[in-house]
Amino acid sequence: MTSKEDYLKQMDTHLYSQAESINDQLKLIETELHEFLDFSSIDKLINLNKHIDIEYVQAIFREFRYLAVYCGEGRNAIDKLIQSKNVEQDIVDRVYKGIYRKCVLEFFSPKDEVWYEDSRASYRNKCSIDFQTDPSDPIVQTMEKIEPYFHKLREDLDYLEC
């Protein structure tokens, strides 16, 4: 094999392992969100805490649904990349940029601003996502489960920040 072929094989191996890692993160997030959405309801949360703001919790459910769909779309795009024999870097970057914009940015800065990122949280050894008001323990627990995966995605895709 020539050195160019060696280089291309190493590049393909790196792209493949990176794609699998990102796919795994998206799958874990999607699984956690579906687990929550499939077995939780606003009625159940109200029974746990009569003082929660129903409209606020509805907005959080909506945001969780968006994130689950976006992660599923990202996984579908990555599956197509993984199945391709020859993948060009610009196509990979385009897919990753889409995942970064739709998943990572939407998680850390949701459109409806139902939560926000506390950039100083890591100094206090706590979850970096803060809610506007108390949404209930099951929502907080779900957020604590998925947040590390989003941090990993952001770390893996940060080089594409536009």
N, C-alpha and C positions, 0 to 999 in steps of 0.2 A: 504494500500500500504506500502511496505517496504521502508526503506530509500534509498536502491539502486534503486528501481523503481522511487522514487521521484527525485533522482539525474538524472537518465536517461531522465525523462520527462523534467526537467529543462534544461538539456543539449540540448535536441531536440528542445525545444522552443527557446533557445538562438541561436542555429545553424540556425533554420528556419528564425528568425528575421534578423540575420546577412546576410543570403543568400538573403532575400528579399531586404534589404537595398542596397547590392552590385548590385543586379539585377536592382533596380530602378536607381542607378547611371549610370550603363551601358546603360540603355534604354534612359535616358536623353541625354547622349553623342551621342548615335547612332542617335537619332531623330534630334539633332542639326546639326550633320554632314550631314545626308541625306537631311535635309532642305537646307543647303548650297549647297551641290553637285547637288541636283535636280534642283535648280533654279539659279545657277551661271554658268558662263562659262568664260574661259580665254578671249574670245573675249569681253565679257561685261566688264571685269576688265581692259582690254586694252583701251576700250572706256572711262573708268573713269580716267585712268592715262596712258598716252602714254609712260611714262618713265619706266614702270615696266619691269623687266627682265622676259621674257616669259619662259625661261627654269627653272628659279627659281620658278615661280608660278606653272608651271607644276609639279615640284617636291613636292610642298606643296599640290596640289590637290591629287597627288599620295599618299602622307602620310595620308591625310584625308581619302582617300578610304581604305587604310590599317587599320587605326584605327576604321573605321565604321565596317569593316568586323570582326576585332578582338573582338570588343565589342559585335557584334552579336553572334559570336562563344561562348564568355563568357556567354552570356545570355542563349544560348541553353544548355550549360553545367550546369548552375545553375538551369534551369528549370527541368532538369533531377534529380538533387539533391532534389529539393523541392518536386517532385512527388514521390520520394522514401520514403518508410515507415521507414526503418532503414538505417541510414546513418552513416558510420564510419568516425571518425575524420580524419584519414589518407587520405581518398578519398576526403573529403572536402578540406583538406589542399592542395592536389594535384591540384584540380580544381582552388583554389584560387591562387596558385603559378603560374599556367598558365596564369591567368588573370593579375596577377602582372607583369609577364615578358612581355606578349604580349601587354597589354594595357598601364599599368602605366609606365613601363620603356621605352616603345616605344614612349609614349607621351613626357616624360621629356628628353629623349635622342634619338631622331629619328636617324635611320641608316644613312640617307642621310645628317644629320646635317643641315636641312633646318631652324631649329630654335634651341635655346638652353635655358636652365633655368638659370636665374640670381638669385642666391641664396640670394642675398642681397635685392631683390625687396620688400620683405615684410616690410623691414625697411623704405622703401621709399613709401609705400602704393600704389604700382602699380602692374600690371600684372607681373608674374615672368617669362613669356616667352618673349624672345627677338628674333627678326628675323635678319638674316644676312643683308638684305636690306628691304626697304619698299615694302611689298607685295600687298598693297592696303587696304583700309578701310574695305571692307566686310570680308576679311580674318582675319584681326586684330579683328574685332567685333565677328566673330565666335570663335576665339581663346579665347577671353574674356568670352564668354558664357560657353565654355566647360571646361576651366581651373579649376574652383572651384570644379567641379565634379571629376576631376582627383586628385585634392588635397585630397578630401574626400576619394576616393578609396585608395590612397597611405596611408593615415592615418589608414584606416580600415585594410589594408593588410600588413602594414609595418612589423608586427611581423614575416612575412614569408620571409622577404628579404634573399636571398641566397647569 
